[in-house]
């Protein structure tokens, strides 16, 4: 059974300390809800686990089945069985969704998948997600609505069969039917033994997927690690009780000044 | 696909094609012509698809499209030094659509000018170019709006690698008297490595009111968010870069009618990446 262990993880983004000693363990078969106010490190944790180059691990360990994966590249981590369903998936014009999916499946297989088997898998998965098949043949995420992008993330999850899937606000921007469809997919994949670490601001998704645990990240550290009843409490009362009951002062999110661009043409110089 | 060879109908370096019931598929093979160039005239309402192969360096191609005529050019540049030298003059309601896949080697200094002289005439230009091995390529593509309600689009996509230099320039000029015209220029270049270089310089000149004009250009390395996304699904970084770059160039295939030629271009692009 695959296990992901985060030990004393410290992470910086562009010199700013975001995670300040996160400890967390998730095993295959578990579904963990990751909660916390905006700007306290939820997405940073997921991106750091996946190895995003903008997130610098300054201390601590990320262990997958006991092996520290910090030195592994992003693709190596993916091939081990980690998956990150992104909040804002990149658009890749000109790359067909199905070509990409097939290349991704082949990347972790010893021999290439046959055309027949691939399209059968694709057909079944798109039907399960109630997703139009043509989305699978269009350019990867290009011109997709927010909801279509999220369904496409779930399509990739189904086809790539990770051991532990991390989902970053997979329900944001989804209508009621789409949330239902995404939650059904998560539940089906749970039955296959996959582990999930799910960020969401809404109890509705968690009601539908029944997490086994809930952890709350505050000020870059895990402040609470408990049962699913935490989700309901936070949904009803917010995070204030953490201050009153646990004495943890919740730092306010710092608002960055917007970048300002003055009067230039749309030409950008070469980056060398 | 059977195509009519222009060499069979050219006289004194000129050819005139009249309207027929169906589109005429032609081929211009540069090996069939001397360096004097060629003037192609499409008479009123003629409709021609022209495949251009073995284009000779700086071969002057002078195109005249009379009222209501339509020309689609499918250009394949595969040889050494194939600088384009094309001028097109369009009458009322005439339309020219050009797709060029440039996989040539050696230096290139191409100049293309499309003059929209008649009301409601339109010009669409699309280029995908790969520059490598210290080659220096400059594509200067201009669309000049000389009449009202004219429409011009210039889309240029390129990749430069292995110390190559690629430049996209050109002017989209809406002149006086060209009210209600629309023009757009787009230039994007991926610079694949630190020793390669690129320049994108689209220029708009607007002398008339009540027109729409836009231009955009980007020159840079492969987008790191795209790399992260693809690698997070298990693709190696090198493969991710290749896929993204192919995605940049391959849409040019949609402009070619012949499946064998599409296959050839696709294989060549993949080979270069």
Interface residues (C-beta under 8 A of the other chain):
Chain A: X50 X52 X53 X73 X74 X75 X77 X78 X79 X83 X84 X86 X89 X90 X91 X92 X93 X94 X95 X99 X100 X103 X104 X107 X108 X139 X140 X156 X160 X265 X266 X267 X268 X269 X270 X271 X272
Chain B: X189 X191 X194 X197 X198 X199 X200 X201 X202 X215 X216 X217 X218 X219 X220 X221 X223 X224 X225 X226 X228 X229 X230 X231 X232 X233 X234 X235 X236 X237 X239 X240 X243 X244 X246 X247 X248 X249 X250 X251
